[in-house]
Amino acid sequence: MGISQRTESYVLAHPGTVLLDPLPAMTRLLDRFASYRIMSKLHKSLRDWRICSPPYLAIHSPGDMASVQTAMEEQGLSFPLICKTRVAHGSLSHEMCLIFSAGGLPDVRPPCVLQSFVSHGAVLHKVFVVGDRHFCVERPSLKNFPSGPCDRKTIFFNSHEVSKPESSSHLTALDEQTPCLPPPSSEAMAALVQELRVQLGMALFGVDVIIDIHTHTLTAIDINIFPGYEGVPQFFPSLLDHIKKVLDQRSGASGFQQNT
């Protein structure tokens, strides 16, 4: 029995247990197939803020590989591609690869997700959500790569190593002449967080955002379940404040039920 099943069994056996986020919502975020479906809808609900997510393709099994190129065209994917594991939590979830042409597709290991790579000036904006508050932290990210297929070999990398605060990977090194992008507006980030709170039904999560160097569009590339909150100095007091609010709401609801 996995940890999620054990937790669910415990909660069922102890109905007084207080959960900060509902188990079904948390379980859903462990699956990139599910979280990417949520992200794909952002361009409709957040059109006024010019927020979107890249085209993606879910590959369920090795048997799907024969039709990948056709499916890529239908879904609007283009090279280079980022390949990510279906499981969105744990050390293996950080193992990714960058594919530059159809010749690199045999490097794909299903089940996984293919996502169009968006050049973003090697800057990742990690948004950490704690209840009704959110915090934005800049991290290093992959450097820019030309659009379109090329004969470059597949690059395998660990996203955690690339995007650590102190990372100095060659994969993040930009040309000195690359212009700096303006940071995302606080209003747009707030709109994104509010929409995701509604879509996810959660209060503790993270979302990775980049800015397209060509269109300056805010682009959500991943949603993270209870991220590490590294670099957020206000995290612990914010978490305590959120826990207090949850307990107060539960206490108030219990008191109301008892009085009726």
N, C-alpha and C positions, 0 to 999 in steps of 0.2 A: 504494500500500500504506500503510495507516494505521500509527500508532506501535505499537499493540498487536500487529499482524501482524509488523512489523519486529522487535519485541522477541522474539516467539515464534520467529521464524526464527533470530535470533541465539542464543537459548538452545539450540535444537535443534542448531545448528552448533557450539556450545561447551558440551558437557554438564557441564563443571566449574563453570559459572556458579552462584553461590549466590543464590537468590531469597528475600527475606524473607517474601513471601506468594506463594501459587501464582497463576499467571496466570489460570486459569479463574475463580478466586474474585474476583480484582480486576476482570476483565472483566464479571462478573455485576453488580457494584456500579455500573457505569457506566450501568445500565439501571434506571430507577425502577420499571418494571413488575416486574422481578425482586426488587428490594429491598423493595418494598411487599408482595409476597407473603410474604416472610420476616417482615416486621413484623406482618402480619395474624395470624400464629400465636402471637404473644407472649402474648396474653390467656389462651391455654390453658396454656402452659408456665410462665407467671409469674402465674397467678391468685392465688396466696397473697400475692403482693406488690402486688396491685392495679395491675399494669402492663398497658397496652394500646396500641393504635394506632387512629387514627380510621378510620371507613369510607372506602373509596376506590373509584374507578372508573377503569379504564384505557381510554382512547379511542385506538384504533389509526389511524383515518383519518377524513377529513371525512365519509365515507359513514356513519359510526357515529352522527352527530349526531342523526339523526331519532329514534333510540330512546334518547337519553340520559336523558330524564326518566323513562321507564319503568324503565330500568336503575338510575337513582338510587334509586327507591323500592324496588326489589328488593334493592339493596345496603345500604339504610338510610342513605343520604346525606341531609343537610339543609343548607339555606342558613344562613349564607354558606358559600361554597366557596372553597378555595384551588386555583388551577390552576397546575401545574408542568410543565415540559418533561419529556419522557421521558428525554432525555440528562441524566445526573446529574453531569456534570463539565464544566468550562470556564465561560467568562464568561456564555454564554447560559443556562446552567442556573440562574442566579440571577434570571432574569427571570420574574416570577410575576404573577398578578393575583388579586384578591379579587372574587368574583361574588356578588351579593346576591339575584338572582331569576332566573326562567326567561328573562326579557327580556335578561339579560346573557350567556346561553349562546352567542350568536353570536360573542362575543369569544374563545371557545376556539379554539386553533390546534393541532389534532392533528399528530403523536402527542403525547399529554400525559396527565397524571393529574389527576383531580379528587379532592379530599380535603375532608371536612367540617372547617370551621374550628372550633377549640375555644378559647374565651376563656380566657386564662391569665395575666392580670395583667401583660402586656407584659414577661415575663421568660422568657428562653430559657436552658436549662441545656445547655451544650455539653459532651459527654463525649468526652475524647480518650483513646484506647487505644494503649498502647505495650507490646507483649509482655504480661507478666503484671501490668503496672501500668496504672492509669487515673487521669485527672485531670478534675475538674469545674470549669468556668468559666461564670460568669453573663454573659449578654449582653442588650442591649435587644431587644425583640421587638414584634410588632404589638399594639396596644391591644385592649381588649375591644370586641366588637360584639354587639348583641342577636341572639338565635337567631331563625330564621325568615326568610322572604322579606320584602323591602322594596323600595321604588322607588329606592334609591340606585344611582348609576351605578358601573360596574365601576372598581375602583382598580388601576392598574398600578404595580408597584414592583419594585425590585431588592433581594432579600433580603440580599445582602451589605452594601448601603448601610444598610439598616434595622438590621441586627444588628452593626454595627461597635462596638467598645468605646466609642468616643467619639460614637456616633450621637445626634443630637438631632432626629430626624425627627418631624414632626407625627403620623405614624402610630404612634409609640410613646408619645405623651403620654396619660397616664391622668388620670381625674378624681381630684382630691385626696382624695375620700372613699373611694376604692377601697381595701379592706383588703389588707395585704400577706400573701402566702401563705407558709407555712413552707417551708423548703428540703426537697428530697427527702432521705430517710434514706440514709446511706452504705451501709447493708446492702441496701436496694432497688437502688441504683445498681450495687453489686457483683454482685447477682444478675442484673441486666439485662446487664451487660458479659459475665459468664460465659456466659450463654445465647447471646449473639450471637457470642462467640468460637467456640462449638460450631457454631452454625448457619452462620456465614460461613466457618469454616476459615481465619480470618485473625488477624493479630496487630497490624496497623497500620490503624486505622479510627476513625471518629468517629460518634457518634449524637446527634441533637438531641432533647432531652426538654423537655416542658412539663408544667405541673401544672394540671389542670382546676379553674377557680375554683369550680365548683359541687360537684364530687364529690371534689376533691383527689386524683384518680387520676393517677398518672404516665403520661404519654402520649408514646410515641416517634413522632416525625413525619418523621424522615429519617435515613438512614444515609449516611455520607460516606466515600469512598475516600481514604486518606492525606490528611487535612485539613491546614490550615495550622498547627495547634498554636499559634496566636497566644494569648499570655497564659499559656502553660505554661512557667514558668521552669525546671523540671526536665526539659524535653523532651530536650535534646541528650544529657546524661549517661544518661538513661533509654534513648534510642535506641542509644547506644554499648553499654550493658549488654545490651540485647536482641540486638544484632548479635553480640556476644561469645558469648552463649549459643547462638545459631544456629550459629556457626562451631565452637564446642566440641562441639555435638551432632553436627554433620556430620563433624568430625574423629574423634570417638569411634566413629561408625558406620563410617567408612572403615577405621579401625584394626581394628575387630572383623572386618570382611569380609576384610582382608588376613591376619588371624591364623587364619582358619578354612579 
